[in-house]
Every structure is written in C-alpha cells, then in structure tokens.
C-alpha cells in the first residue's frame, strides 16, 4: 500500500463505519421503544374512543395502536423497497453523491421528529420513511469498506449488517433517557447534529466514487492533507499518459464504447437464475422473520394464557437478543472467508472468485438450516421453548442479511452491486407483504392459532435450499470453463472477469 491509504486510515474508516451502522442506520427497528415515549406524549391520542366495556381508563385506543403500526409498516417497507433506486444512485453517481443524499434524508427525518407535537403527529410518517431510506443508503455505501481489507472482506460486510441489526438499541436508549427527564426534542436534535460527523467522514474517510475490488496498488481515497506528495492529483501528473489512476482502475477488460462483455450487464445479472433463486432465498426467510416479529406479542399472550408479567419478561428477553446481532454476523464472514486464511496458497483472479463462490454455498446452506430450526422452534406451542427461538432468530437474521450482501458482492460485478442489492431488497419487500394475509388467516379462520401457518412456513423455508444448489452448479460450470481455458492460478483478475460473471 505504499503511497496509498495506510493501515491507520483504513482502520479509522472501518471503525467509524461500524459506529455509523450501529448507531444510525437501522434505528427504525427499535420502533417499539419509541412508541412507548410517543404514547406518553399523547401522539394520536385523539383516536382513542370511550370503551364499551369498563376498563380502568375507560378508553379504547386500538385505533391509536393501528396508526402507530401504520407508521412503522410504511417506514419498514420503504427501508427495503427504496433500496433499489438508492442502489442505482450509488452505482451511477458514486459514494459522495449517495452519502450527501443519505445525510440530507437522515437530518430531515430527525428534525421532523424533533419538531413534531401531538397535534402534528402526522409528521411521523415522512420522518420514519426518511430515517429508514437514509439509513439504508448509509449502510449501502459502507459495505464497500470490506474491499479495503482483502481476505477479511466478507467478515466486514457481515459485521456491518450485524451492526445495522443492533442499531435498534438507539430508540431503547431514547426511551431510558426520556424516563430520566431528557426531552424527546433534545435527543433528536442531537441525532440531527450528528450529520456534521457523517459529513466529515464522507469527505475524509470515504471514496468519491467506489472502493474497487481487488484493490489496486497505491490506492487512496478521501480528501488529502495539505501537501501534494501523496495526493491523487500528483499521482495523475506523474503516471504515464493513458494509464488509469488508482480510484479509476478498471476491473473489467476494455470493450468498445456502448458494448459490454456477455453476462456483465445489469440486465444479464438481474435476469440470471443465480440472482432469481437468491431473491427467493432472501424473500422466504425474510417473510418468516417479519411474521414472527410482527406477531410476537399475541403469540406470547396466547402461550402464557394472558400472564402480563410473563409477556413482559419474554419481550425483554427478545429485545436483548436483538442487540447481539453485531456479535453473530461475523460468524458468517468467517465461513465466507475461510479459504483466504492459513499458510496454504490462496488462489487469485478467476480461481479466487471461484473459491469465494464455493464458500458462499456453505454460507447459504448454513443460513437456511438456521432459519429452518428457528421456524420449527417457533411452531412449538410451549412458552419456554421461545427462549431458544429468540436465540436462533437473531443468529439466523444476522446470517441472512450479512450473507445476502456478501453473496451479491462475490457473485456479480462490483459496478452493479448497488443496483442488485437494491433490487433484491425491493423484491423481497413485496413478498414480505404476504405477512398481512397470513395474520388475517390466523385471526380469522384459525381463531388465533398460528400452528398451521407455522407449519406452512416451514415448508416454504425449505424452498430456500434451491439457491445453494443453483450456486453449486454455477461453481461447477465456471470450474469447467477455467479448466478448458487452462487458466493459471495467478492470472490477473482483470483479464478473467468474463469467466467470473453469471450467464
């Protein structure tokens, strides 16, 4: 890395990115804690009506709960669905433009919450959507940081996704500080002020376009300190004419303008069986997780026979396990990067990409097995079994989202990562809408008993095993192509990229 970004700078980028993902990107999933504060402040209280039965407060606030649920439903849907257009922005305009948009959305969302009142509770709708979209765009730009660390690439990508899951704790902190007398407005104004930190990180610790992979020699990024000796401009002046600079080093062989190698276009990637079955893999397991989270409270009430203390204890246990997502996610990265460690020779170029894809098969299978075990435990109508369900759920969820991002980074061209990641999340968001008819089925014909729906979901999760089978077949196809071409182990990756692309 002589003349490029040093280890201290890369570590600074990694640590600050981990903090950003863990403190800002996925805070909307801590919505249950924020609702507690909003209810105390009287948001949507005008929807409460006199109860026809003799309750303590004499009010039926089910309409208020439905309104809060609608705010979260729209925000969480936007979190997934808007990932595709945000991915297009990232791929088309680069990191700088994408992060400026993300920071603007995030600051706007926090300010809307800060200045909202019970009379202006409607501001929560755009606020949560802006926080959701801004957060997903921040993590999208952060996942490329894994490219700076070579053999630890997948570990860092999965770790960032785990930090995203753990960021739900921020609204829990808001709830606890509110109980200590700190105002909601002050806390959200502080979150808005953190945009200055996001901006400084964007300028000094993130690239203007994208971090390439593999990393070219002498690669540097961000604004440089005064002095031209190591700046990008100086490199540009000294390099031979016609040679690409470090941040613009091409990862594909040159092709005529307006053309692209077969299989490298976005359309070819998006229409491939490899991508289609990966979306199915993501969608069925995400549906299982969303349905479990959305119906956890009535499930606990049913299994505890209405014991409010037991429901509170199990709800707290579930919230605590969610904070452990950042600790579980790197395990998947270890599986994905296992072949890059040790003293044995590490393959490079097209063979290195093939080794990455073979490791991804193991990761995909392990994730499905975890989700299957989680689904089986969730179907057991015994309250104590739910402790095991909570543990398996958080491990499975951290493997799911971290593995999704890592697989797309491994299996497809880097210039399409943002679009493919966004498209996969958007399509899975549409499938996740099936949770509503599932809930209606449980509450209606099944009279509150989710057993048969749970059994049906176990069968649906089995469908996810098709994806690793498809990836394994793709690995065999690419291996045969490399053998036929006689590709050496140390062949330059730029010359072999077409063999790495899905068809």
Steps between C-alpha positions, in 0.01 A plus 500: 500500500797731452385846403139406571271488797689374805377245753405771751277673246335177393440398862356846568263452207399156625442598864315821416285307252418241764394778736291659227317176421452412866374841612301635206417270208226271633352691792147468361497135610505621860158650433333323794711700746424831329126426495507482879633858514262626233200356681603673822517828310150447361569439130184381320312500833206668329431163338418346839126458551290422808509127556173306494633293791612611846877541466710695747543802277170454319668541158542271203832597334515224239471762224802680648698173495397442138627847405836436664513164324431674168792740558736207557358296213561781252845575640616137498360447149689807378813360665498208257313628197699823459829312513484443124477866388757589765726226362464648152602840639803343668612313188433791264626799699740344752552509874520876548165576336328203667621595847402865459148385415501259797620768742234743375223242544624397844534857624157584363341198669652574842396866476143403414480282811666770713246765399198272488229534765188301587310747280751440215532125550451453126864610460601156623406350163758689290747504791520121538515450124787750469690340790445159345617592147789713627617216724491235226695729267764556769555129550501445124795739463676345801502140380769581242741561790553123503689540170778682690586189703537223242465164673275649772258647247200277572553519876478880488192499274318261733620692808353823362168327439507369856561853627199609295286247689637615837428867430143438616643564850515876430125543550530293818760753622260780402230335712730465803630858476144630461412325825791689662352834393679572169263641239424320176578818306848533652591140417389523138671836457819327615446226240450771237824671612684172443456570128812717528694189602353305207607781267859508630524124463366528145766752405805349670438127550292397198575489125350741251381218272542139626764286665617259227552128553763362472673805646758649257851589627535848651124544533393797713170673566344800670630856515874515560692702755686812376795406281495344155751220550237228553196656345298360217585807292873436532450137404306612196782734395775239540335195348556421130241633257208266446547314830203500736531657843456301818135580565409454136686171447275291276395159629383377161685459170456789257209465260373721220290795615135409532574126538566273793637148540227233497350449844643822648205731436253577776217348300690174452574480874145588607347247259735214593380193689776565751342832600139380474549211740702717734204742520276202580751392768490848656125552463366182662726531805436872539124431491546244779692757713260790438198287585659382823593854611161640403302232688730449798279682752177305429706179485641560849158596635351179366779275630504669843118495525491878542765525776623860451813446713606204287431694180715788629785265599506322163469829309803638686691180427422534131611866495827410669581226251450746212793703632727202445465513122834678464668211685336228289551649152883451477456124535356496150795708381737237642322237291518714186869585546628169639694416183693830516672419827778263594844432355383318189503672163202729452361500145472831320323635195218292358594201715488720807149616402402135453628416848294790639188365329560147634527640852172683440327165441587394856378837635168474315436147628587587861264800489209289375563233764497767773175648370347153481591428865366842600173431315462161668552649848254782422237240411532320836214627722708501820594831662841393631608384153478862382830581672667268249288654225631849587863385484455316170306796357771758563776270370296412191411865432860618529615221267218580257571868437877482530510197272270671249734797461816287496360260239401780263848652539661164421279368220445809285703788352583774754362778279150349535512427874283796607232431240489125561497541878220754470301288255528194723380695804216664304372167366525341843301794642213416265507137613504616864157658447363143515530525878170691504286220347683257730399704805142528368490122456614442860262756649205385287448137395770362732358685804836628622690171473808551277605132498393418145644825362829419676506154345431654159787743549735212583412350161558837331842541665602164351473672160808705593719189464468534122727808498818329627436216254488753213818669627678162526409425137632842400827420679536177301428685175762765568755238608455316169545826308823575686633148440416524132674838478801377697485803730808523728457559871661842490326636194411869528139546610438773244566255218266237642199700604273360225548151648387632836169640382169314511326414174 
